[in-house]
Amino acid sequence: QKMASKIRVVLRPVKSIVVRFCPFESNVESTRKFLGYINHKKIQATNRNCEVTADVRHDGSEPLVDVMFADGERLVMKGANLTTIEMLTALGSRCSAKDLKEEQKSKKRSP
Amino acid sequence: APAAKMAALGGGAPWRRGWLPALQLVRRGSKAVTRHWKAMHFQRQKLMAVTEYLRPRPAVPPRCLAPRKEVVEEDNGGVRLLRRQVEEVFRDNRMIAVCQYNSMPGEDVVLMRHYLRKHNIEVKFVLNEIVRPVLSQSKYKNLLPLFVARNILLVSPETKVKEMLRVLKGVPQINLLGACIDDTILSRQGVENFAKLPSLETTQGQTVGALALLPSQTSSLLQRGSAHLAALLDQHIRQLQAGEPGSPADPTPPQSSGDH
């Protein structure tokens, strides 16, 4: 059920994504799948500059997704009780909102 | 007229004798099969309405009944073979590393396999549903939570951790989650520490050296007291000789050595 591949995430406004989890815990499934989906060819192709890092720890800390946007905003998602699709849609909605803003700005500048 | 004809016949199917309608309703020549939509004859409409398909439904909706646990005991030959392969892998190799696989371009996979094979490390793609039952029955229960999402196994009969880490650093899409080296489960931190350890020969040499250090000191420790005393007395003699050149040698040194 590759539902999540239908959610298009445009990573253009994103600078970097850090996914932190502890694989020996039991609540990391959605975060790991999220990492897998971000690393897909199509989504990577929308932005080659976006650095996706995976931080694998063993200190019992909860799974975390830290997204840094190009305009300095930061999105922190604690994946312990979130599903993959929720995380993807949240990220996708924010990305598309920022994308629209940038397009409007560029249109205003060059009429 | 039809009623009169029926009465004349006195029973029987009234339409049988080739009765042609007196009034043929052909006014404007619209045939049966038209290019535009034509409404069905009313009788036909009624027939179609009566003979509509009604889906057969169970009396009680299946949600209300207790769920039937369908025991899936298929156990295909293919699945059994894969399980056997996984068990073999766990038995034969000293080092097994579990990594998360995020989709990588094909050439990168081939390159990575090539580099790892140079160090005698094999790359195996595994399916979680096969590995999980094998693990739960073997002693590797703590590796169970690792097998979620797409994984690959890097197996090797030797423990060349440094080279493996170097190759994996060059590939950003594979994340090392943990490893089982010599039946010891290690996290990522553990693997890195293991890589930093010196080789077995150096550690053995270090242990031997540390152990041999103590006995070598024992003899000097035991003799320290008497050697110190002898040195003090020598110095005393020299002082006396220096103070009174020509005076007889003191009988004390042989006495003190006789005491011990």
Interface residues (C-beta under 8 A of the other chain):
Chain A: P23 F24 E25 S26 V28 E29 R32 K33 L35 G36 I38 N39 H40 K41 V52 A54 V56 R57 H58
Chain B: V98 Q100 Y101 N102 S103 P105 N142 P145 L146 V148 A149 R150 P172 Q173 N175 L176 L177 G178 S187 R188 Q189 G190
